[in-house]
Amino acid sequence: MKILKKDRQRFEANPTLFLETAINEHIATSPTNRLPDYNNEPVINEPLVGITDGYDPIFQDFKKESIIGNFHLSPGEALAMHLKKQKKNASEKQPSALSVISVAFTFPKNTRLSNRPKSRMAATRWRHAYGRAFGLMSETLSYVVSLLETSGYQAIAPVCTRPMSIMVSPDGLPYTDWSEKHIAYAAGLGTFGLNTSLITPAGVPVHLGSVITDLALTPTPRTYDNHHAYCLYYRDGSCQSCAKHCPSGAVNVQAFEGKKCLFYAHNDLPRLARELNEEIEEGGHPMCALCQIRVPCETGIPSV
C-alpha cells in the first residue's frame, strides 16, 4: 500500500487529524458499509474516534481485580505480544511513544427502529447490520494498520488478530485480555451503563474496535470523572429501562449476571428462533441486544 505525496504531507503535518479523516472517508466509501437487502442503506453512521496515550496510568488501573484483572494487557504488552505472534520485528525496548485509537461504529436510525417492537430477540435487519458492521470494523482497522505501517510505524488491531485470547473464568464465563469497551472508555468515547454497555455520544448500539501504534497522537480528553457518569440509574436512580427490557433477567440493579445472558443467547434464543420460524442467515445466529433499545441512552448521552 502506497501513500500519495499529498497524503504523506497531510500525515506529517497532523497525524491525528489525518487518521481520523482517513477512518471517516474509508467507512463512507466502503461497499461493505451497505445493507444489500435494505435498499443499500448504510450499515453504520459516521463513526466516533477517540485516542488515548498508551502509557496512561488508566491501563495499570485496569489490571486491578476490582476493575478487570492482572490478565488484561497494557497497550505495550498487547503490541509486543501480537507482533511476536505475527513474527514481525518487535523491539525489546519500550517504544518512546504509544497511542491507542478507539473507533465506535454506530448504528443508524432505521436499524435501531427495526429492533424496537421486539421483546425477545433481535430483528432480522439488526442481525444483518450487526454482522456486516463487524466485517466493516475489521476492514477499517486493518486499513488503519496498513496506513501506519506504510508510514514506518508499528501497529496492530487486536480484534483482527486470530486467534484472539479468549479465556473462561472459574464460573464458566468467557473473557478476553483486551476489553474494547474499557479501551473506548479510556479514549474518552463514553461510560458504562447498568447493562454494562458503553454509553457514547451516539448511544449504546455500537461496535467497538481499536488500533495500537508506536506513533505519538493527540489524546482525546475524558470529559467524565467516573465510569458510570452517563448512566441515569447510577447518576440519580431514575432509570432501569435496560433491566426492564432484558428478557433473560441478566440486567438488574444488584449486578450484571453474565451467566443468565450467556444461557439465554446459547439456549433460549435458538429455540425461540425455531418457534418463530425465524430464518437465520448462513453463519449467523439469533441475537438479543434488547437492553440497548427503547432506553434513554439509545441515541446518545441522556440528559438529567
Protein Blocks (a to p, Z undefined) as FASTA:
>chain_A
ZZdfklmmmmmmommlmmmmmmmmmmmmpmklccfknooiafbdcdddddddfkbfklmm
mmpmklnomklccfklmmmmmmmmnopacdfbdcfbdcdddddddddfklmmmmmmpckb
ccfklmmmmmmmmmmmmmmmmmmmmmmmmnopacddfklpccddddddfkopacdfbdfk
lmmmmnopaccdfkopacdfkbjbdcddddddfbdcdddddfbfbfklmpmklmnopack
lmmmmmnlmacfkbccfklmmmmmmmmmmmmmmmnopacdehiacdehlmmgoiaklnmc
cdZZ
